[in-house]
């Protein structure tokens, strides 16, 4: 993005946010009466819709049925008008299949599928307007839709994105910031336990910058006490990004008014404070 200053000398981004600030989030549940569960979410200018059907009997070949748990089927798509360039996006293209697989893996870790053996749960998400953080918006919309459907979950799933601009970790990237081509991370977290549902990286990042971040305890086994010493005040790029992501994900939880996570949120921030002290004040 030549000629465009993504981060000013005063620490402000193109849209006026500071490095660790999220875009405005608005959400509605129960937007489709025909579905078992549905939700619509806006994260800044990114808009996503999710619908859930099930649990119901297996459709198609019954050989796909799992004897001990439900099959989670996820489909991801982008509306033709979701970007500035209108183009036909056929169902089943490579990107849509990859995103659908990631969504399925994310929600298989959260939904209590063992309660519904030999059944199927369908989750459909569509990006209506793409302005960065598309996957995170879809995860958050799907979480609300699953809740609206009344399907039991181990924990809620909340997601956010982060990346680097001029060596600074930014939370909740916009399309302009994603187009800069720097390393980007997407995180889906089970906030009550701190367990990781998904951590994905785009572009290249040196291993020295990544290893400190991936060694953090919630990303290993969900136990803070087992590896408390790993929360040392390292200042590697990836570690800062993980701190930004944790803070951002829990701000999303608070936005959804998941009040029971307030103690967990404060506990995480206490451990991350040496890493993220340069960011804006914490939302507690």
C-alpha positions as CSV (number, residue, x, y, z in Angstrom):
1,X,0.0,0.0,0.0
2,X,2.5,2.6,-1.2
3,X,1.8,6.1,-0.2
4,X,-0.7,5.2,2.5
5,X,0.5,5.5,6.1
6,X,-1.1,2.6,8.0
7,X,0.2,3.7,11.4
8,X,0.9,7.3,12.3
9,X,3.7,8.6,14.4
10,X,1.2,9.2,17.2
11,X,0.2,5.5,17.0
12,X,-3.2,5.9,15.2
13,X,-4.3,3.6,12.4
14,X,-6.1,4.6,9.2
15,X,-9.5,4.4,10.8
16,X,-8.5,6.2,14.0
17,X,-8.0,3.2,16.2
18,X,-5.0,2.5,18.3
19,X,-3.0,-0.7,17.9
20,X,-5.0,-2.9,20.3
21,X,-8.4,-1.4,19.7
22,X,-11.2,-3.4,18.1
23,X,-13.7,-2.2,15.5
24,X,-17.2,-1.6,16.7
25,X,-19.2,-4.8,17.1
26,X,-22.9,-5.2,16.6
27,X,-24.8,-8.5,16.6
28,X,-28.3,-9.9,16.4
29,X,-29.6,-13.4,17.1
30,X,-32.6,-15.1,15.7
31,X,-32.7,-13.3,12.3
32,X,-34.1,-16.3,10.4
33,X,-37.2,-18.0,11.8
34,X,-36.9,-21.0,9.5
35,X,-33.5,-22.0,10.9
36,X,-32.9,-23.7,14.2
37,X,-30.4,-20.9,15.0
38,X,-29.2,-17.8,13.2
39,X,-27.1,-14.7,13.9
40,X,-25.9,-11.6,12.1
41,X,-22.7,-9.7,13.1
42,X,-20.9,-6.6,12.1
43,X,-17.2,-6.0,13.0
44,X,-16.5,-2.6,11.6
45,X,-17.5,-2.8,8.0
46,X,-17.2,-6.6,7.9
47,X,-20.6,-8.2,7.9
48,X,-21.3,-11.9,8.3
49,X,-24.4,-14.1,8.6
50,X,-24.6,-17.6,10.1
51,X,-27.4,-20.2,10.3
52,X,-27.5,-23.5,12.0
53,X,-29.7,-26.6,11.3
54,X,-29.8,-29.5,13.7
55,X,-29.1,-31.7,15.3
56,X,-31.0,-33.8,12.8
57,X,-30.8,-37.2,11.1
58,X,-28.0,-37.8,8.6
59,X,-28.7,-36.6,5.1
60,X,-27.4,-38.5,2.2
61,X,-25.4,-41.7,2.8
62,X,-26.0,-43.1,6.3
63,X,-22.5,-44.6,6.2
64,X,-21.2,-41.2,7.1
65,X,-22.9,-41.3,10.5
66,X,-20.6,-41.5,13.5
67,X,-21.8,-44.0,16.1
68,X,-20.5,-42.0,19.1
69,X,-21.0,-38.4,18.2
70,X,-22.6,-35.9,15.8
71,X,-21.1,-35.0,12.5
72,X,-20.5,-31.2,12.2
73,X,-20.8,-29.9,8.7
74,X,-19.7,-26.3,8.0
75,X,-19.9,-24.4,4.7
76,X,-18.3,-21.0,4.1
77,X,-19.2,-18.6,1.2
78,X,-18.8,-15.0,0.2
79,X,-21.6,-13.0,-1.4
80,X,-21.0,-11.8,-4.9
81,X,-21.3,-8.2,-3.7
82,X,-19.1,-8.7,-0.6
83,X,-16.1,-6.9,-2.1
84,X,-15.5,-3.9,-4.3
85,X,-14.8,-6.3,-7.3
86,X,-18.0,-8.1,-8.2
87,X,-17.2,-11.6,-9.3
88,X,-18.9,-15.0,-9.3
89,X,-17.8,-17.2,-6.4
90,X,-18.8,-20.7,-7.1
91,X,-19.6,-23.0,-4.2
92,X,-16.9,-25.5,-3.5
93,X,-13.9,-23.4,-4.6
94,X,-10.6,-24.0,-2.8
95,X,-10.7,-21.1,-0.5
96,X,-14.3,-21.8,0.6
97,X,-13.5,-25.4,1.2
98,X,-10.4,-24.5,3.4
99,X,-12.4,-22.0,5.4
100,X,-15.2,-24.5,5.8
101,X,-12.8,-27.1,7.1
102,X,-11.3,-24.6,9.6
103,X,-14.8,-23.8,10.9
104,X,-15.6,-27.5,11.2
105,X,-12.4,-28.1,13.2
106,X,-13.1,-25.1,15.4
107,X,-16.6,-26.0,16.3
108,X,-16.0,-29.8,16.7
109,X,-13.7,-28.7,19.6
110,X,-16.5,-26.6,21.2
111,X,-19.8,-28.5,20.6
112,X,-20.7,-31.4,22.8
113,X,-21.1,-33.7,19.8
114,X,-21.2,-36.9,21.9
115,X,-24.7,-36.0,23.1
116,X,-26.1,-36.5,19.6
117,X,-24.7,-39.8,18.1
118,X,-25.6,-40.7,14.5
119,X,-26.8,-37.2,13.8
120,X,-25.7,-34.1,11.9
121,X,-25.3,-30.4,12.7
122,X,-25.1,-28.0,9.8
123,X,-23.5,-24.6,10.1
124,X,-23.6,-22.2,7.1
125,X,-21.8,-18.9,7.2
126,X,-21.7,-16.2,4.5
127,X,-19.7,-13.0,4.3
128,X,-22.0,-10.2,3.2
129,X,-19.3,-7.5,3.2
130,X,-15.6,-8.1,3.4
131,X,-13.4,-5.5,5.1
132,X,-10.8,-7.7,6.9
133,X,-11.1,-10.3,9.6
134,X,-13.6,-12.3,7.6
135,X,-12.8,-15.6,9.3
136,X,-13.1,-14.1,12.8
137,X,-16.4,-12.5,12.0
138,X,-17.7,-15.8,10.7
139,X,-16.6,-17.7,13.9
140,X,-18.3,-15.1,16.1
141,X,-21.5,-15.2,14.0
142,X,-21.5,-19.0,14.1
143,X,-21.0,-19.1,17.8
144,X,-24.1,-16.9,18.3
145,X,-26.1,-19.0,15.9
146,X,-25.2,-22.2,17.7
147,X,-26.2,-20.6,21.0
148,X,-29.5,-19.5,19.3
149,X,-30.1,-23.1,18.3
150,X,-29.7,-24.3,21.9
151,X,-26.9,-26.7,21.1
152,X,-24.8,-27.5,24.2
153,X,-21.2,-26.4,24.0
154,X,-18.1,-26.9,26.2
155,X,-17.5,-23.2,25.8
156,X,-18.2,-20.3,23.6
157,X,-15.8,-19.7,20.6
158,X,-14.6,-16.2,20.0
159,X,-12.1,-15.1,17.3
160,X,-10.0,-12.2,16.3
161,X,-7.2,-11.4,13.9
162,X,-3.9,-9.6,14.3
163,X,-0.9,-8.6,12.2
164,X,2.3,-6.5,12.0
165,X,2.7,-3.0,10.6
166,X,6.1,-1.4,11.0
167,X,7.0,-3.8,13.7
168,X,3.8,-3.0,15.7
169,X,1.2,-5.7,16.5
170,X,-2.3,-4.6,15.5
171,X,-5.6,-6.3,16.6
172,X,-8.7,-6.8,14.4
173,X,-7.2,-6.0,11.0
174,X,-9.1,-4.1,8.3
175,X,-8.9,-4.9,4.6
176,X,-6.4,-2.1,4.1
177,X,-4.1,-3.4,6.8
178,X,-4.4,-7.0,5.5
179,X,-3.6,-5.8,2.0
180,X,-0.3,-4.5,3.3
181,X,1.0,-8.0,3.0
182,X,2.6,-8.4,6.5
183,X,2.3,-11.5,8.7
184,X,-1.2,-12.1,9.9
185,X,-2.6,-14.3,12.7
186,X,-6.1,-15.5,13.3
187,X,-7.0,-16.9,16.7
188,X,-10.1,-18.8,17.8
189,X,-10.2,-19.3,21.6
190,X,-12.3,-21.1,24.1
191,X,-12.2,-18.3,26.7
192,X,-13.3,-20.1,29.9
193,X,-10.5,-22.6,29.7
194,X,-8.1,-20.6,27.6
195,X,-7.8,-23.5,25.2
196,X,-6.9,-22.8,21.6
197,X,-9.4,-23.8,18.9
198,X,-7.4,-22.4,15.9
199,X,-4.3,-20.4,15.3
200,X,-3.6,-19.7,11.7
201,X,-0.8,-17.6,10.1
202,X,-0.6,-16.0,6.7
203,X,2.6,-14.9,5.1
204,X,6.0,-15.7,6.6
205,X,7.3,-15.1,10.1
206,X,10.7,-15.9,11.4
207,X,10.8,-18.8,13.8
208,X,12.5,-16.7,16.5
209,X,9.5,-14.4,16.5
210,X,7.0,-17.2,16.7
211,X,8.4,-19.6,19.2
212,X,7.9,-17.5,22.3
213,X,4.2,-16.8,21.3
214,X,3.4,-20.5,20.6
215,X,5.0,-21.6,23.9
216,X,2.4,-19.7,26.0
217,X,0.4,-22.0,28.2
218,X,-3.1,-21.5,26.9
219,X,-1.9,-22.5,23.5
220,X,-0.3,-25.7,24.7
221,X,-2.8,-27.5,27.0
222,X,-5.1,-24.9,28.4
223,X,-3.4,-25.0,31.9
224,X,-2.1,-21.7,33.2
225,X,-0.5,-23.2,36.3
226,X,1.4,-26.0,34.5
227,X,3.6,-23.6,32.6
228,X,3.3,-20.3,34.5
229,X,7.0,-19.6,34.0
230,X,6.4,-19.3,30.2
231,X,4.5,-16.0,30.8
232,X,7.8,-14.2,31.1
233,X,8.0,-10.6,29.8
234,X,9.4,-11.4,26.4
235,X,9.1,-8.7,23.8
236,X,9.3,-10.8,20.6
237,X,6.9,-9.7,17.9
238,X,4.8,-12.8,17.9
239,X,4.5,-12.7,21.7
240,X,3.1,-9.2,21.5
241,X,0.7,-10.3,18.9
242,X,-0.6,-13.2,21.0
243,X,-1.1,-10.8,23.9
244,X,-3.0,-8.5,21.5
245,X,-5.1,-11.4,20.3
246,X,-6.0,-12.6,23.9
247,X,-7.0,-9.1,24.9
248,X,-9.1,-8.7,21.7
249,X,-10.8,-12.0,22.0
250,X,-11.9,-11.3,25.6
251,X,-13.1,-7.9,24.6
252,X,-15.4,-9.7,22.1
253,X,-16.6,-11.9,24.9
254,X,-17.4,-8.9,27.0
255,X,-19.1,-7.3,24.1
256,X,-21.4,-10.4,23.9
257,X,-21.9,-10.0,27.6
258,X,-20.4,-13.3,28.6
259,X,-19.9,-11.9,32.1
260,X,-18.8,-15.2,33.7
261,X,-15.5,-14.9,31.8
262,X,-14.6,-11.6,33.6
263,X,-12.3,-13.4,36.1
264,X,-10.6,-15.5,33.5
265,X,-10.2,-12.4,31.4
266,X,-8.5,-10.4,34.2
267,X,-6.3,-13.4,35.0
268,X,-5.1,-13.6,31.4
269,X,-4.4,-9.8,31.2
270,X,-2.5,-9.9,34.5
271,X,-0.1,-12.5,32.9
272,X,0.0,-10.6,29.6
273,X,0.5,-7.1,31.1
274,X,4.3,-7.2,30.7
275,X,3.8,-8.0,27.1
276,X,1.0,-5.6,26.2
277,X,1.7,-2.6,28.5
278,X,2.2,-0.3,25.5
279,X,-1.4,-0.9,24.4
280,X,-4.5,1.1,25.4
281,X,-6.2,0.6,28.8
282,X,-7.8,-2.8,29.4
283,X,-11.5,-3.3,29.2
284,X,-12.5,-4.8,32.6
